């Protein structure tokens, strides 16, 4: 038996020897030994903490879970993350997975833990009693209803009720076996299974009996539960002459993979599940000298192989296609294949170092030494036409004759030229070039010089037809003998014409050039950015050799469909063939064959799974929202996983939005983590989009974080606060404005009062002057004896003076009184100037003269101005003064029109201390107080005289 846990070295050696003695796998069929491509994870080349893997499982999300001697480990497609249970040993030697959400973990010390796959937390379920029978490691576990049954390495059987997990009790071996058989409903003596054979199997612990989900492995037999019916046999090793104990198995399509710890191998039975009876089962040992403990198939169809001491092997579906592939022969003289060529009659030629080649024919292999002195010449290509053979090397070239293998081999006549650089076929002719010459081999094997060659140092050659050929050089491309402007001064490593396209390989990448019907280059586009060295094509795909492996393009749209990264498998691809349905690789480790259906079509059929988890909720892919209350210096980390196990290169971009608005452009996530710092309340959404390798398939995921504000940060508090502040500011502003308005009103009233006093003072000053002026005409009346005229004049004078005395004490008077005052005043002035002018009043009947008010004596200075400066100096004609009053909405428009001399030079300005200036100032104050007040002086145009217009507010008794 073999149990590699914490035993010392001596025990391990003894156990391995014993396991070898107990195992005896005899195959009736012939076993193929193959060297497949794979990735091997160890603690040296990855983050895997231990090379000893006891069990593996997958969860419902697609992650790989691994039980190791260093704890439970999860692989997320990027790193192996370790999980350890507190206060217990973490060397988990057995795993039982009852469902997709939990894992039973059984430690080397005998303790048991339950692990939640959704929350990534441990929970102690079975506290093993501190007694010897229960301290031995568990190697077998299964659950039925509420009872968990356990088998330990010390051959003790125990059971526990999950409803009361702190209690365990020992059970008898016979009852345990019967319970196991009843659980899977395997009849006694069916398939050679009895209680005695099971009892013997338990002595072969720990890998003789295994339970994984609904599958039971009993030695070399596999059963699957079938509801209430008896278990369905999946595999019976007795019928296949396989007697070793199976540690694990997995079905992939029609193929069955079996893992063995004791015989240390991974066995493939191809077409085992095929329903076609004509298909033969073939057996292959995929891995040898590798103790396989566990096999798992992930959601992408990859095969995971857990081992003891050798880490984990990963076979992708494309790699599995190479499982039967091997180097040409295990005893080949040189595993480094420098060139490969497909010849006629099913022959394949392999080139080696040191002037050596191999010819494969009729399942035989002939080794050929091209030169006796064994130079370091690498054979790059082999060409055969009729019975003539040509071997082209990087230093020397050879020719020979023969049907299946060449006979006498001699140096090729062209060897004096710089050695072989490139060769290709067109119309059954072989074109090849050296650095200093280009040649053509015709159907008879005759060599002629290429007539289109113009002495260019050529590295690669590609004919389009019999009249057009392209040559790649160190400084560009030549079409026949003419250098092309495209790729000028560029070193061309390889050229090939594919249909109407010219594919160009350079050190800066690969390009596709469209050719015209005449073979002239047109537009071009780039398809690769890394160094390129070789080009081959079939009817659908173009295969370009790069520094890292092979890049495969669909020639319909020139999109990259797959990449074979040779560095992943520690290989160097030296040459390759693309004939038929197989992609053949010549490597430093032999020849490998990959079906094209997998190399070209498999990519992009599985969308990568991506998950975005938050530090607030822990790992739980089912959650995509987290909520938290705001705090200062809040920091949140989100981690992204891209589960694409077939690709090492993964591309993840992210964008952050705040309350629905993007706060950043798409950015590349370098370390698979996003940290958000100093966050304010609101709704944040982080969105990632990802793709793996060159896959065109892209997936996305998002996580929302809601940060709730504190009470004083809530919206209604903010609204109330700012409304309160606004109310205070508004109240203060209102009081200030009201105070300013009151102050302005007081100042305006004071100013009006002052103006009124000034007006009264002006009236007081005018009275003596006016009285003196009007008394002179009165004297004339009495001297002339015109008593009646004198009395009339004196009556108007008395009324005028009484108006002065009464109205000078009021700020506003009715329009009627203002008009009466003006009539008395104009009568006296008319008599004073001996009837030298006439006057008239034009009053709109809409004006209620006795109800409407105007500022006191506002028109008298204007009328006086018309008399003194207008009609007084009129010569040749009689003077005329017209006074017009008319309403205009809420205003009164008063105009005084005379036919005097008018203003000289359009000078309508007022002199200082002039009465009209005072009128203008009064009107300005009236406008401020009542909203109307304006004075305008205009010339009468073609007619003599001046018009003075004032605009007054239309006031009633309640407004003054």
Secondary structure, DSSP 4 states (H G I P E B T S, - for coil): ----SS--HHHHHHHHHHHHHH-----SSPEEE-----EEE-TTTSS-S-SBEEEEEE-TTS-EEEEETTEEEEE-SS-EEEE--TTS---EEEEE-SSSSEEEEEETTS-EEEEETTTTEEEEEE---SSGGGSSPEEEEEEETTEEEEEETTS-EEEEEGGGTT-EEEE-HHHHHHHHHHHHT--TTGGG--HHHHHHHHTTTTSSEEEETTEEEETTEEEEEETTEEEEEEEEGGGGT--SPP-EEEEETTEEEEEETTTTEEEEEETTT---TTSPPEEEEEEES--EEEEEE-TTS-EEEEEBSS-EEEE-HHHHTTTT---S-TT-S-S---EEEE-GGG-EEEE-STTEEEEEETTEEEEEES-TT--S--EEEEEEETTEEEEEESS-EEEEE-SSS--SEEE-GGGGSSPEEEEEEETTEEEEEESS-EEEE-TTS-EEE-TT--S--EEEEEESSSS-EEEEETTEEEETTEE-STTTT--EEEEEEETTEEEEEETTEEEEEEE-TTS-EEEEEEEE-S-EEEEEE-SSEEEEEESSEEEEEETTTTEEEEEEEGGGGT--EEEEE--TTEEEEEETTEEEEEEHHHHHHSTTSSPPEEEEEETTTBS-TT--EEEEE--TT-EEEEEEEEE-TT-S-EEEEEEEEETTEE-S--EE-SSSEEEEES--SEEEEEEEEEEETT----EEEEEEEEEEPPGGGSHHHHHHHHHHHHHHHHHHHHHHHHHHHHHHHHHHHHHHHHHHHHHHHHHHHHHHHHHHHHHHHHHHHHHHT-HHHHHHHHHHHHHHHHHHHHHTT-SEEEHHHHHHHHHHHHHHHHHHTTT-EEEEEEE-TTS-TTT-EEETTTTHHHHHHHHHHTGGG--SS-EEEEEEEEEETTEEEEEEEE-S---GGG--PPPTT-HHHHHHHHHHHHHHHHS-EEEEEEE-TTSSSEEEEEEEE-B-TT--
